[in-house]
């Protein structure tokens, strides 16, 4: 078996995983370092960069009907099919833009322009990809912008806080599958089902940018209208975002090229390289999943890979909070305050916010970098984090965000650094 009883990958298998990534424990500007900043952008697969270089070298445009051009079309079509495979889409469409934020903005624009209603519902814990677009189009269309508040004890937005804001006049519900700040995983299926008991034809958009690299996805089962994610947080490159959209959203009037089908959302000529890179990510997930299932079906392998990834990350989170190899966890350190974890760890990614006594987040982040070469992020009240931090009643926080390539040894190094890191 390739996972220990506690859910972690075995040491040997983790080494094989890490060997597939670039800069896994160093970078050319720092030297040796530990990377706990997956929420800012994951490590890149070696195969992704090889693919990017190979495909970028070709100058041929799409649909020029020569062998090289035919290759670029094939690459793009395969990339789209691999997005469908990744999210479990049997129906609907895949749209691509220059970012997941852009994809969500386009969907929100179309829904608010053409679906009757008087309000939009979202949450205080959202990324500005949702908060900014929903607020902007609410103001533009004269809609009420309803924001469900954060519960501090769990650092989540309870489903009932969302549902009580939905009524027959809600034209859109938009929320995250998992928080990029506190790591809480929303029960999307339950929220959607209950929301549609209130309004059966409610349109629902899910921001899956943080969740998609780590957790199981089945958009058919979730029954959502849009499900967006960014490949750069899923071991791929920047410069592209994908979103699944339902048939009814695809047919809404939207900006498109003259003469294109009503369900076509492509503007201009897409670069085929990121599509090829995404296929390389899927090949990697299938490789990982093949170590945990005898099935040769690629969807089965992806689902199995995600389940194994989830177990590993939850085991890392448990060790961070409760200790590892005799090293005290964050919950045992008097100078550390972790965001609320009420409700257990089962519905959380290995992402969370914390504070160090007597030290602001920027100082703490810099000291982790300079003294211990550990990459973390400082979250301050800027355009990205103001609403979540206000909901938690925090002025700022340090964020740790792990991925499945992180190791128990890196956790120990982080815990030892944190124990030593006190205000000067």
N, C-alpha and C positions, 0 to 999 in steps of 0.2 A: 504493500500500500504506500501511497505517496503523501498521506496525511497522518499525523500523529493522532492519538485519541483526543487530545485537547483541541484539535482543529487546525493546528499549524501544519504547513507543508514540512515534509522531512528536510533535513539539512541538505542532503544530496540533491533532492529535487529543486529546492530553492536556489541552489547554486546553478542548476541548469536554466532555471527561469531568469536569473540575474545575468547570465551569460548572453542572453538574447537582447539585452538593453545596452544603450550607450550611456556613458557617464554614470554608471550605477552607484559608484562610491567615490567619484572624484570629478572635477572639471578643470579645464585648462587655466582657469583664473584663480582658483582657490587651492588646487591640489586635492588631498583627501578631504571628503566631507560626507555628511549624512543628509539625505534628501527627504524631508518630511513636508513637502510643499506640493503634493499632488493636486490640490485644489487650484493652485495657480497654473498648473500644467504638468502633466505626467512626464516621466522619463520616456524617451523615444526608442522604439524598437529598431535594432540594426537593420532588419529587413525593410522597414519603412523608409529609412534614409537611402538604402541601396535602390529601392524601387523609385524613389523620387528622382534620384540622379539619372537612372536609366531612362525613365519616361520623359524627363525634362529635356534630355538631349535630342529628342525627336522634334523637328519643327512643324510637322504636318498638322493641319487643321482638321476638325471633324467634318465628315460628310464630303470629302473630296474624291471619294471613290477610286482610291489607289491603295495598294497593300498597306502602306504605313498609316494612311488615314483610316482605313478599315480597322487597323489595330487600335487606334485611339478610341474609335466608337465602341469597339468590343470591350476595351478597358473600362470606359465610363458605364456601359450597360451592366457589366459585371459588378462594378462598385455599387450601383443602385440595387442590384439584386442582393448583394451582400449586406446592405443596410436593411433591406426587408428581412433577410434571414436573421440579422442581429436583433431586430425589434419584434420578430414574430408576425410580420404583416403578411396576410394572405389577400387582403383587399386594400383599397385606398391607393395613395400615391406617395412618392418620396420627392421632396423638393430640396434643392441645395442652394445655399447662399454663401456669403463670405464669412458668416459666423452664425452660431445658434441664436444669438441675440437678434440678428437681422431676420432670420427665419421666423422667429416668434413675433417680431414687429409686423412683418407682412401678414401673418395670419390674424393677429389682433386687429390690424387695420381693416382687413376684409370682413371679419365677423362684425365688428362694431359699425361698419358702414352699411351692412345689408341685413343684419338680423335685428328685428324690432326689439326694443327693450328700454328700460329706464335706468339700469344700473349694471356695473361690473363688480364682481367679487374676487378679491385676492387676499393675500396675507402679509403681515408685517415682516415675516421671515424671508421674503422673496429676495432674489437677486434683482438688480435693476433691469435686467432683461425683461422681467415681467412688471416690476413696479413702475418703471419709467414709461413703458409702452401703454400699460393700462391707464395710468394717470393721464398721459398726454391725450389719448384717444377718448377717454371719458370727458375731459374738458372740451375737446374739439367737438364731440357729438352732443354735449349737454347731458351727459349721463352722470349719475351718482357713483362715486368711487368708494366702494365699501371694503375696508381693510380689517380682516380678522386679527386680533391681537395675540401676542406671544404669551404663553404661560411660562413664567420664570423658573418654576420648580422643575419643569421637564425640558426647558428651552425648545419647546415645540409650539405649534398652533393646534389645539385640540380640534378634532373633526367637528364637534358640536359648535365651536366658535365660527367655523366656516359655514356650516349648514344653516345656522340661525340667521345668516345674512342673505340667504338665497330666497327668492320669491318668484312669482309668475312674471315679474318684469326684469329678471336677470337675463341679460343677453349673453354673458360670458362668465365662466369660472376659470381662473388661471392660477395655478400653484405648482410648487416644486414636487418632484417625486422624493427628493432628499435634499436637505439643507446643505449648502456649501459653507455654512458658518458653524452650525452645531451638530451636523451629521445625522439629525433625526430623519427617519424614513417615514413618509406619509403612507397610510393605507389607501392608495389611490382607488382601488376597486371599490372599497366600502364607501369612500367619500362620493365617488361618481354615482354609485347605485342609489345612495340616500339622497343626493342632490336631485336626481331625476325622479325620485318619488315626489319631490316638490314641484319640479318643472320637467316633464318627460322629454321635451325636445331641447333641453339645455345643451349649449355648446361648451366643451371643456378642452382647455389647453394645458398640457403638462410640460414643465421645464425639467428635463431629465439630464441636464448637463453634468450635474454632480453624481447622480445615481448610475447613469448608464455604464460607466467603466467597471462597476463593481457588482451590480445586482441583476437578478433575473428580470427579463422584460418579455411581456406578451401583450402587445397593443390590442389584439383581438379580444383577449380576456378582460383587459382594462376598459375597453369600449370608450376610448377617448377620441376627440376630433383632431388633435394635434399633439405630437410627442417629439420634442426637439432635443438634440444633444450636439456637443462639440467634440469632434475627433481628437483635438489636441489634448484633451484630458483623458483620452482613451488610447494612449500610447502611439498616437499618430502625429500628423503635422498641423500647424495652424493654417488659416486661410480658407477654411471651408466649414460650414455648418449644415447639418441635415435635420429634416423634420419629416416624420410621417404625417400625412393629413388624410382625413376621411374623404369619401366620395363627395359628401355634401359640402365640405369646405372647399375641395378642389374646384367645384363648379360655381362657387361664389364669384361675382365679378371682381377682377383684380387686374393690376397692371401687367400686361403681357404684350408680346409682339403681334403686330397685325398679321392675320392669316393663320396663326397658331390655334390648335384645338383649345376649347374652353377650359380644359383641365391642365393646360401647360403653364407652368409658373417660371420657366427658364427665361432669364433676361440676358441677352448676349450669348457669347460662346463660352461655355464652361471650360476651365482647364482640366484636362483628363487626369493629370498627375495625382491630385489628392484622392480621386476615386480608386486609382490603382493602389495607393498607399492604404486606403481603407481595406481593400481586399487582403493586403498583407497582414493587417491587424486580425482579420477574421481567420486567416490561415494560422496565425499564432494561437488564437483562442481555441481553434479546433485541435491544434497540437496539444495544448494544455489539457483540454477536456478528454482527449483520447487516453490519457493516463488514468482516468477515473471511470471510463465506460468502455465496453466492448463494441458499442455501436459505431458504425462508420458513417452514420448520418450526420451531416455537418450541423444541423440545428440541434440535434441531441448533444453533440460535443460542445457546442456553445453553452447550452443550458447547464450541462454538467460542469463546465469550466467556471461559470459564474457561481454555482453553488459552492465549489471548492474555494474560490476566491473569497466569498462571503465568510466561510468558516475561518479561513486564515486571518482575515482582517478583524473579525470579532474576537479572536483569540489574542491578537496584538493589542486591541483596545482594552481587553480585560487585564493584560499584563501591565499596560501603561497606568491604569487606574489603581490596580491592587498589588503591583509589584512582581518582580521576576528574579529568580536566582538569588534570593535573599536581599535584593535591592528594594527599598520601600517604593510603593507606587505613589502617584500624585495625591491620592486620598489620604496618604499617611504623612504628607509634608505640610507643616503648619503654615508655611509662607505661600502656599499655593491655593488658589480658589478656582475650581473647575465649574463651568456652566452647568446648570441643573440637569441631572440625569435620572430624575424620577421616572419610573416605568421600566427600568432595566435596560440592558444593552442589546437585546435581540433585534430591536428595530432601529439600530444605529450603524452608520458607517464609522470607520476609524478616523473621524474628523470631530474636532471639538475646540472650544474656546477656553482659555484659562488666563489667570492674572497672577503676577508675582507681587507680593507685598512690598510697598515702597518703591516700585519701579513702574514706569509707564510702558506700554506695549512696544513702542519703538526702541526704547533703551534695552528692553529685554531681548527683542529680536536681534539687535546689533551685538549684544554680548554673547548670545548663543552662536552667532556667526563668527565673531572675532576670537572668542576664547575657546570654543569647542567645535567650530566648523560644522554646526548643525543648522540646516536651512529650515526656518519656520517663517510665518507671515505675521506682520502686525496689522490688526484690523482697527481702524480709527473711524471717526464719524465723517466719512467722506461720501462720495456718490455711490460707493459700493456697499457701505456697511452702516450708514446712519440709522436706517429704520430698524434693522435687527438689534443693534446696540441700544437704541432707545427702548426697544421692547424688553430687553434684558436689564435695563437701567444701569448699563455699564458705559463708561466713557471711552474705553478702548479694550482690546484684548489681544493676546497672542493666539494664533491658530496653528494647531498641528493637523496635518492631513496626510494620511499614509495610503499606500497602495499595496498590492499583493506581493510586490518585489521587495518590500521592507522585511527586515529580519528581527528575531528576538534579540540578537546582539545589538542591533541599532537601538532597540527599545531600552536596553540596559544602559547604553551610553547616554541616551537622552535623560533617563531617570537620574543617573549619577551627576550629569551636568546640572540638572534642575535642583538637586539636593545641595549642590555647591553654590548655586547662583542666587545670592542674596544681595539685598540693597547695600551699596557701599556707604 
